[in-house]
Amino acid sequence: MTHRISAYLDTHLIPYRVIEHVESQSSFGSAYLSQIPLPQLAKAVMLEDHESKRLMAVLPANYKISLSSLSDALKRRFHLMKERQVYRLFSDCSPGAVPPIADAYHLDTVYDDLLLNQPHVYIESGDHRHLLKLAQADFRQLMENAKHLRFSHETMH
């Protein structure tokens, strides 16, 4: 777990439990190795609009973002950020292990309402070997400054 993430959670008094697993390069692998249901694992997707304003979208790991739904709802046109931009923005994290804690990076956030239906939400910690387990109430506290709406659809794996 990165220092920035642990410091943010501790400063904001958000309780969490660290779940260690064998290294995995995908959210599906992390969920499988940690024996947690995919709908409870939140992933972060970094977006940018035509004015280069950034937004972190947080959704269940087994869902795919609908850029058109999100763009329509927020009245902005979004596209995925380039990987190298994401790596630079999250330079304290392992590539591909973006923690969905946008406030720690001074970013705006939107999260999918589907995450509100889960008793626990697991999130990346900034590396490929640890997940953080949050109770639903603590996830809501973590996302207190974020907008939430439906903007994803289930993927088939």
PyMOL commands that set and color helices and strands:
alter all, ss='L'
color gray80, all
select helices_A, chain A and resi 3-11+27-34+38-40+67-74+83-89+102-105+113-117+136-142
alter helices_A, ss='H'
color red, helices_A
select strands_A, chain A and resi 17-20+41-49+54-60+63-65+78-80+108-112+120-124+130-135+147-149+152-154
alter strands_A, ss='S'
color yellow, strands_A
deselect
rebuild
show_as cartoon
